[in-house]
Amino acid sequence: MSEQKQSENSDKEKGIDQKLRWIEIIEYQERKKIRSRQRSSPNYWYALGMAGMIGWSVIVPIVLGLLLGFLLDAILTVDISFVLIFLIVGAILGCLNGWYWLFREQKEIEKDRGT
């Protein structure tokens, strides 16, 4: 009976040790993240990645609008230029999408800084 209790206690201690290790790992990662955000020098790779993300979020709707416009112009024979209409719609949607990305990132930066 005492051997069974010892093995149960040993298993509980192993579980507790493992949880403590996970907590230490998570705390280390959080401290590392906070330190990297508090650095005074700007992260140029991050800025370049953000510019690329905003660029793609603007370009994709424009290209999709152009493709849809060419398709509708080829299918329908009317005097209206669908390419021009969907180019403008794609540009508007792309700019709104880019603004959304910037606005969301700005809110996250403000939240991290505590302002």
Steps between C-alpha positions, in 0.01 A plus 500: 500500500779744585673427169183593315474829692864575429451441126188721504692774682787459256261534204344812655843652559598430138180668381564801722863521383387488138243776558763714669734450205225609259431807712871590497515459121194720449632766738835502317327541163283783632800683648682459169202638308465798735874577476490492122201736492665743741816544295549852376636403159231434239464157349549554127410145403169536678431828320591344166271206569216733597549701181486178300184390678332833434616490139349157446179602674465789253619325182296179527156670486614717209621200300186302581290797390689522172460129433129514576467806276678331208283192545176699502614707200570180308167339592268801477491725198387833642631854475608505866864427578495250786880508517494865602213452746658203675843665495356789700305267730812287555710808574245627754475159669879462496553839662239423765668167564842666532356761736349220709842326531667826606224586746513154660879511530487849653250380762727206586801730539303733726379204706857374543621842609210540742372827355 
